[in-house]
Amino acid sequence: MLKKRPFIRIIFIFVITLAGLILVYPAVRKTYLDLLVCTGNHYLSKPGKDALVKFMENKESKDLDLVLYIGNSLKMKTDRNAYFLVTKASIFYIVWLHLALMIALIMASPVPLLRKLIVLFTGVLLVHVIGYLKLLIQVYYVCNHSPGLEILMLSPSQLKVTDLLLDHFTDTVQPSLILVIILWLLITFTLKDYNNLMGLTKQENKTTLKAKARRQ
């Protein structure tokens, strides 16, 4: 049944994968979070001019387990009263949920095992890129909507795009899950795979028509 109905198979593997990750997550949460914080501080610490961003673990909450401290680097040097603004995020909803979907889609894909392993590595990296992109959008939003920080990195038109992305990409799960599905289709299947699928579909349609003609 699962082989004949690939969508049921994908949903089945997704549920199992997500359940497994939920069980494993408490044990690896600290190590995983430290890795994300370290990577974030290394690559996204200065997303724009004068912006100073520091990634830290939020020890007060397990749901919003990541904290981004955002300040003005120039003001920090000249003003002792300069302050950071804080924005929080959930690593589970930003990365872990998308990771489960990507793994499920790749594992359920009718492609050779070697290609699955290669695509799995690529898919995991892309999921984390999506996660960091969401965090970066939060940083840009806070910098440009906080007059006290005196950080303007975007033009009015760019700011509108950032606001739109924050509402419909960063603060919601569905669009990024759809993006994961699109990326899975792009990295997993070749043009030959799609041509074979179309040829198989046409052949099945012809067989079905012939069977109906015989019955009549």
Long-range contacts (C-beta under 8 A, 24 or more apart in sequence): 6-108, 6-110, 9-108, 10-104, 10-105, 10-108, 13-104, 13-107, 13-108, 14-100, 14-101, 14-104, 14-105, 16-104, 17-100, 17-103, 17-104, 17-107, 18-97, 18-100, 18-101, 18-104, 21-96, 21-99, 21-100, 25-92, 25-96, 29-62, 29-65, 29-91, 30-57, 32-91, 33-57, 33-65, 33-66, 33-91, 36-66, 36-91, 36-95, 36-128, 36-131, 37-66, 39-132, 40-132, 40-135, 43-132, 44-132, 44-135, 44-136, 44-139, 46-73, 47-136, 47-139, 47-140, 47-143, 47-153, 48-140, 48-143, 48-151, 48-153, 49-151, 49-153, 50-74, 50-150, 50-151, 51-139, 51-143, 51-151, 51-153, 52-76, 53-139, 54-84, 58-88, 61-88, 63-90, 63-92, 64-88, 64-89, 64-90, 65-90, 65-91, 65-92, 66-90, 66-91, 66-94, 66-135, 68-135, 68-138, 68-139, 68-142, 70-139, 70-142, 70-143, 70-146, 70-149, 71-149, 72-149, 72-150, 72-151, 75-149, 75-150, 83-148, 85-142, 85-146, 85-148, 85-149, 87-138, 87-139, 87-142, 89-134, 89-135, 89-138, 91-131, 93-173, 94-131, 94-134, 94-135, 95-127, 95-128, 95-130, 95-131, 97-173, 97-177, 98-127, 98-130, 98-131, 98-176, 98-177, 98-180, 99-124, 99-127, 101-177, 101-180, 101-181, 102-126, 102-127, 102-180, 102-183, 102-184, 105-180, 105-181, 105-184, 105-188, 106-184, 106-188, 109-184, 109-188, 109-189, 111-188, 111-189, 111-193, 115-188, 119-187, 119-188, 122-187, 123-183, 123-184, 123-187, 126-180, 126-183, 126-187, 127-180, 130-176, 130-179, 130-180, 134-169, 134-170, 134-176, 137-162, 137-165, 137-166, 137-169, 137-170, 138-166, 138-170, 141-166
